[in-house]
Amino acid sequence: MEKIQIKTEYITLGQLLKYLNITGSGGETKIFLSEYEIMVNGVIENRRGKKLRSGDLVDIEDFGIYEIV
């Protein structure tokens, strides 16, 4: 599990995917979310605007598990 440190109250799922270099743009993110399963705290999530806060666990299919700290 990789820890992702944020300095703001939250980041969006789309911002996380860009930060991890999984996607490069909002359009790519939208396509990625339709093709891969992403779970946030054990719940399937497909909204790129989903707010991720400290303590959230994000499991990205084929990429790994990330903890927001």
C-alpha positions in Angstrom: 0.0 0.0 0.0 1.4 3.4 -1.0 0.7 6.5 1.0 -0.3 9.7 -0.8 0.2 12.8 1.3 -2.1 15.7 0.6 -1.7 19.3 1.9 -5.3 20.4 1.2 -8.6 19.2 2.8 -9.2 16.8 -0.1 -8.2 15.9 -3.7 -10.5 14.5 -6.3 -10.3 11.0 -7.7 -9.4 12.6 -11.1 -6.6 14.5 -9.5 -5.2 11.4 -7.9 -5.2 9.5 -11.2 -3.3 12.4 -12.8 -0.9 12.6 -9.9 -0.1 8.9 -10.2 0.4 9.3 -14.0 -2.3 6.8 -14.7 -4.2 9.4 -16.8 -3.2 12.7 -18.4 -6.4 14.5 -18.9 -10.1 14.7 -17.8 -11.1 12.9 -21.0 -8.7 10.0 -20.3 -9.9 9.9 -16.7 -13.5 9.5 -17.8 -12.6 6.6 -20.1 -10.3 5.0 -17.5 -13.2 5.1 -14.9 -15.5 3.3 -17.3 -12.9 0.5 -18.0 -11.4 -0.1 -14.6 -12.9 -0.9 -11.2 -11.9 1.6 -8.5 -13.0 1.1 -4.9 -12.9 3.9 -2.4 -13.2 2.6 1.2 -14.6 -0.7 -0.2 -17.3 1.0 -2.4 -17.1 1.0 -6.2 -16.6 4.6 -7.4 -16.8 5.9 -10.9 -17.0 9.7 -10.3 -13.8 11.6 -11.2 -15.0 14.4 -8.9 -15.2 12.1 -5.8 -13.5 13.9 -2.9 -10.7 11.9 -1.3 -9.8 12.9 2.2 -7.1 11.8 4.7 -7.8 8.3 5.8 -9.5 7.1 2.6 -8.3 3.9 0.9 -8.3 3.8 -2.9 -8.0 0.4 -4.6 -7.3 0.8 -8.4 -7.7 -2.4 -10.3 -4.3 -3.5 -11.8 -2.5 -0.5 -10.2 -2.5 -0.9 -6.5 -3.9 0.3 -3.2 -3.3 3.9 -2.0 -4.0 5.5 1.3 -4.6 9.2 1.4 -2.8 10.8 4.4 
